[in-house]
Amino acid sequence: MDVEILARIQFAFTVAFHYIYPPLSIGLGLIMVIFESIYIKTGNKEYETLARFWTKIFALTFGIGVVTGIVMEFEFGTNWATYSRYVGDVFGSALAAEGIFAFALESGFLGVLLFGWNRVKPWVHLVSTIGVFFGSMFSAVWIVVANSWQQTPAGYHIVGEGLNARAEITDFWAMVFNPSSVDRLTHVWLGAFLAGAFVVLSVHAYYLLKNRYVEISKKAFKIALIVATVFSLGQLATGHKSADGVAKNQPAKLAALEGHFEESAPADMYILGWVNKEKQEVSGIKIPGGLSFLLDYDFDTPVTGLNAFPEDERPSQINAIFQFYHIMIAIGIFLIIISLYGNFMWWRGKLFDKRWLLWTFVFVAILPQIANQVGWFAAEMGRQPWVVYGLLRTSDAFSQAVRANQVLFSLILFFIVYALLFVLFVYLLNKKIKHGPYDEKDDDDRPLTKEITGVITGN
Amino acid sequence: METFLGLDYPTLWFLVVGALFSGYAILDGFDFGAGAWHLFLKKEKSRRIALNAVGPVWDGNEVWLVIGGGALFAGFPVMYAAMFSSMYIPFMLFLMFIIFRAISIEFRGKEKMKWWKKTWDIGYSISSIMLAFLLGVVLGNVLQGLAIGENYVYKGGGFFEFLNMYAIMTGVTTLSLFMSHGAIYLLLKTEGRLYAKLTILLKKGMIFFMVSFGITTLYTLLYIPHLSDAFKNNPSLFIVPMMAFLSIANVPRLANKRKFKMAFLFSSVTISLLLVLVAIELYPVLLFSTLGEQFNIDIYNAAASDKSLGIMLTFVAIGTPLVLGYTFFVYRTFRGKVKLDEHSY
């Protein structure tokens, strides 16, 4: 194992683990804002209870998102020093903007959101909730901008030669609005809303099945279902836009997504399939000319295939990319179907009568998570062998000074610490769900006077 | 070279990064420090109150680390790459402990068993101590210099190279500084017996700091001469160490008078002044190379383009009032002594 492979494994592992949490934070943030706004508008205590309950779960995802995010930031410097030097001028400014504008906003209001329920007026609390939610949305903006710049660089010029070459910013707004950032940002936002909405659906479906907290669960379920329906349909549009952008800006990636090898020919679209790279063929269920049609509304339009690119300028893991991309799409379609079916049952007044449907909703929560992950895998693997598309190769980007045993050591440590962190997450999530939305006063939470008397008298 | 107020952009950004690191050291400094004392508090209630004194703010304090790291990455990419890749192990350990500390804080209050709380108490305290120590270790290595060669690539190696005599000294000094700072913070947040106990701990902390700071300063003067150059060339700069010493001496004076608000202020001033000292010792160098002066990484060869720095200076101008506003708002909401309720750890 050399440094490059270890560093790539480490990045993939730490970023995939990190990406469980921020989308959940964004999605739950939206739901919290909705619940709390309804509470303030109607004065209905049930919505306050829901907002408080989901705030606790949000706190958990946010906290883990923060610590695993610090890891990501440091990792650019530790494992990818050459990359950091090369892109710091551009990529770094996006990260700095995230820190100054987004992250400070989130964390600033987080304390009030979590601990301020009994200390500030309801509307001040709502403003804090909105502040945290907007902060997390802005975080996504800057991070997606930074990554989109890697996919479709713009607004820069290259200075220097060889090891000292680097990209320098020439036009900040051209960098921010590079060709792929807006499409990808909306796609990421909606993916996050879906991750949050389906977790809310899952937990409240579980309560309904167990006959606990029935009244508030029905209310929460309906709201989350509306969110899920709107955004699962919206995701079709953003996904389509993103794919169009990939076709225009990263033709090699698009060819890999659909396993399209021929240099220039109409391209099929597969519902599912298996790519054989050696034979250059895909076996599976396909819509002939489907990809051509989606890109140009004509089944006979030629699409650039993988063979149009030299071997060392196109991705190599074609089947993996193909599978990840198709899993994402299949999940997207399934989420639309299940949401619409839920709405249909609601319209017939039978939403909560079918136990199998509720059980389905309990388990569907994992699917948006998987879709978010595999979508990123496809996006990042499809960019290979480049770390900055067309400019810098991944194999040139890692730290010259770091040794394989150091990376292996930290990889093992991360593995242990993240395993512990994941156990913590599941344990706390389970505890919070079991405990339910209502606070029962337990012995540990006696009023302060007793607490202080205890300290003074030494009990 | 673009300039603003007579200073060039890299110098301005050097000040920005310094200010961010100061903010980070002052804020996360007190919660690492409070955590370091954790095992010295014997009673469950005391520990719980001490933990909840940092409860609402520790997460927010780490924001400064993220922003500081981002600022270094964006403003001095070469420094960022060299520093993080050459001190790979301490930074990785730092990350592990920061995660482990978060885990400990979250886990601690969730089960009632004695062994459970004890385990996470130890985890919380050890990781707080290690984090403070590792920050000092990194600082020590930067001051002393690293084996940076051609193309800003680190030529050293070895797993434990970062743990040298001087780095251990600066690590211990940083830990002792944060412990005093954290004890003062806890005094602001507690009352009764715990408060009385903390006054005793604070005295110990301050003595610990004076001794380790004295030894480190002496060692610096004797064995790391390049750090004194700035003062030799410009004697008027001696005002800064003078102020730092006065500020350090002022903390015990105020603590004896039980004026802990002022003591906390001066403890924060002390941290800032010590970092100003570091900045003067370094400027314009960011990282000394032990392989020869021509390999030094300074603010000019490490800086991003003026264009990029200009954009970010604008960010800072817009963002700073906002960040200070949020911080003020949060600390105002949670002012006063700790009150435990159902949202507490």
Interface residues (C-beta under 8 A of the other chain):
Chain A: L60 G63 I64 V66 V67 T68 G69 I70 V71 E73 F74 F76 G77 T78 N79 A81 T82 S84 R85 V87 G88 D89 V90 G92 S93 L95 A96 A97 E98 G99 I100 F101 F103 A104 L105 S107 G108 F109 L110 G111 V112 L114 F115 G116 W117 N118 R119 V120 G131 V159 L163 N164 R166 E168 I169 T170 F172 S399 Q400 A401 V402 R403 N405 Q406 F409 S410 L413 F414 V417 Y418 L420 L421 L424 Y427 L428 K431 D439 K441 D444 D445 L448 E451 I452 G454 V455 I456 G458
Chain B: K43 K45 S46 I49 G55 P56 V57 D59 G60 E62 V63 L65 V66 I67 G69 G70 A71 F73 A74 G75 F76 P77 V78 Y80 A81 A82 M83 F84 S85 S86 Y88 I89 F91 M92 F94 L95 M96 I98 I99 F100 A102 I103 E106 F107 G109 K110 N151 Y152 V153 Y154 K155 G156 G157 F159 E191 G192 R193 L194 A304 S305 K307 S308 I311 M312 F315 V316 I318 G319 L322 V323 G325 Y326 T327 F329 V330 T333 F334 K339 L340 D341 E342 H343 S344
